Amino acid sequence: MSAIIQKISIRSIDAKRFVMGPEAMRNTKITTSSSITSLHTDASMLFVGFVYSVDYYPNVASIKIEGEIRYADPPLEGIDVTNKKLPQALSREIHTAILRFCIPELVLLSKQLELIPPIPMPNMESKKEGYPKVNDNKYDYR
């Protein structure tokens, strides 16, 4: 039997914007990270604590979401609770679940803070010659 995600919940959200104004968003680098902070088992459940953080450089803003994933009937072989080690397939599944859960929340928070959403935006280019390229990273949030 494979593991089933029973619940994903948020414990805390910390979102701060340090610099205001459109000038602050020029040449901004966005970095994201997902990390597992705790693992513990209880009968047929696996509890995974996580932190997903987004930083806007140079020192523009930061967003951090802390939460927990509950797995029902996880494959317990290969799980090292004391060292927070998981089998690669399960680790990949957990980080994918974290991304799928946190990205919509981050988009809403970034809009409220008047930040660029922390997801890659596609570049739109015209196939016809003579038309200018669409210049991304210029979005008016008003």
C-alpha positions as CSV (number, residue, x, y, z in Angstrom):
1,M,0.0,0.0,0.0
2,S,1.4,3.4,-0.9
3,A,1.4,6.5,1.3
4,I,-1.5,8.9,1.1
5,I,-1.3,12.5,2.1
6,Q,-4.1,12.9,4.6
7,K,-3.6,16.5,5.4
8,I,-1.3,19.5,4.8
9,S,-1.6,22.4,7.2
10,I,0.0,25.7,7.8
11,R,1.4,26.5,11.3
12,S,2.7,30.0,10.6
13,I,3.2,32.6,7.9
14,D,5.8,35.3,8.1
15,A,5.7,37.8,5.3
16,K,7.7,41.1,5.3
17,R,8.5,43.8,2.8
18,F,11.4,45.9,3.8
19,V,11.5,48.4,0.9
20,M,8.5,50.0,-0.8
21,G,8.2,51.5,-4.2
22,P,8.6,50.2,-7.8
23,E,12.3,51.1,-7.8
24,A,12.9,48.4,-5.2
25,M,11.7,45.7,-7.6
26,R,14.2,46.5,-10.3
27,N,16.9,43.9,-10.7
28,T,15.4,41.8,-8.0
29,K,16.5,38.2,-7.6
30,I,14.0,35.7,-6.1
31,T,15.3,32.6,-4.3
32,T,13.1,29.8,-2.9
33,S,13.8,26.9,-0.7
34,S,11.9,24.0,0.8
35,S,13.2,22.1,3.7
36,I,12.0,19.3,6.0
37,T,12.3,20.4,9.7
38,S,11.0,17.4,11.5
39,L,9.9,13.8,11.1
40,H,8.1,11.6,13.5
41,T,5.9,8.5,13.3
42,D,2.8,7.5,15.3
43,A,1.2,4.1,14.6
44,S,0.4,4.2,10.9
45,M,1.1,7.9,10.4
46,L,4.1,9.9,9.3
47,F,4.3,13.6,10.3
48,V,6.6,15.8,8.3
49,G,7.3,19.4,9.4
50,F,8.4,21.7,6.7
51,V,9.5,25.3,5.9
52,Y,9.1,26.9,2.5
53,S,10.8,30.3,2.2
54,V,11.1,32.9,-0.5
55,D,13.7,35.7,-0.4
56,Y,13.7,38.8,-2.7
57,Y,17.2,40.2,-3.0
58,P,18.8,42.7,-2.5
59,N,16.9,42.9,0.9
60,V,13.5,43.7,-0.6
61,A,11.2,41.1,1.1
62,S,10.9,37.7,2.6
63,I,8.1,35.2,3.0
64,K,8.2,32.0,5.1
65,I,5.5,29.4,5.5
66,E,5.8,26.7,8.1
67,G,3.6,23.7,8.1
68,E,3.0,20.0,8.5
69,I,2.1,17.1,6.2
70,R,0.4,14.0,7.5
71,Y,0.9,10.7,5.7
72,A,-1.4,7.7,6.2
73,D,0.2,4.3,5.8
74,P,3.7,5.4,4.7
75,P,6.4,2.9,3.7
76,L,8.5,2.9,6.9
77,E,11.5,1.2,5.4
78,G,14.3,3.7,4.6
79,I,12.9,6.4,6.9
80,D,15.4,7.6,9.5
81,V,13.5,9.9,11.9
82,T,16.5,10.9,14.1
83,N,18.5,12.1,11.1
84,K,15.5,13.3,9.1
85,K,16.4,11.1,6.2
86,L,13.8,9.8,3.7
87,P,14.0,7.6,0.6
88,Q,14.5,9.7,-2.5
89,A,11.1,8.9,-4.0
90,L,9.2,9.8,-0.8
91,S,11.4,13.0,-0.4
92,R,10.5,14.0,-4.0
93,E,6.8,13.4,-3.4
94,I,6.9,15.5,-0.1
95,H,8.7,18.4,-1.8
96,T,6.3,18.3,-4.7
97,A,3.3,18.4,-2.2
98,I,4.9,21.3,-0.4
99,L,5.3,23.2,-3.7
100,R,1.7,22.5,-4.8
101,F,0.4,23.6,-1.5
102,C,2.5,26.7,-0.9
103,I,2.7,28.3,-4.4
104,P,-0.9,29.5,-4.5
105,E,-0.5,30.9,-0.9
106,L,2.7,32.7,-2.0
107,V,1.1,34.2,-5.1
108,L,-1.7,35.7,-2.9
109,L,0.8,37.0,-0.3
110,S,3.1,38.5,-2.9
111,K,0.1,40.4,-4.4
112,Q,-0.8,41.8,-1.0
113,L,2.8,42.9,-0.5
114,E,3.0,44.3,-4.1
115,L,5.8,41.9,-5.0
116,I,6.5,39.9,-8.1
117,P,5.0,36.4,-7.7
118,P,7.7,33.8,-6.8
119,I,7.0,31.7,-9.9
120,P,8.8,31.9,-13.2
121,M,6.9,33.9,-15.7
122,P,7.1,33.0,-19.4
123,N,8.6,35.4,-21.8
124,M,6.3,36.5,-24.6
125,E,7.9,37.2,-27.9
126,S,6.3,38.2,-31.2
127,K,7.0,36.0,-34.1
128,K,6.4,38.9,-36.5
129,E,9.4,41.2,-37.3
130,G,9.0,44.8,-36.4
131,Y,7.0,44.2,-33.2
132,P,8.8,45.0,-30.0
133,K,9.5,42.3,-27.4
134,V,7.3,42.3,-24.3
135,N,9.5,43.5,-21.5
136,D,8.8,41.2,-18.5
137,N,9.3,42.2,-14.9
138,K,7.4,45.4,-15.4
139,Y,4.0,44.9,-13.8
140,D,1.9,47.5,-12.2
141,Y,0.1,46.0,-9.2
142,R,-2.2,49.0,-8.6
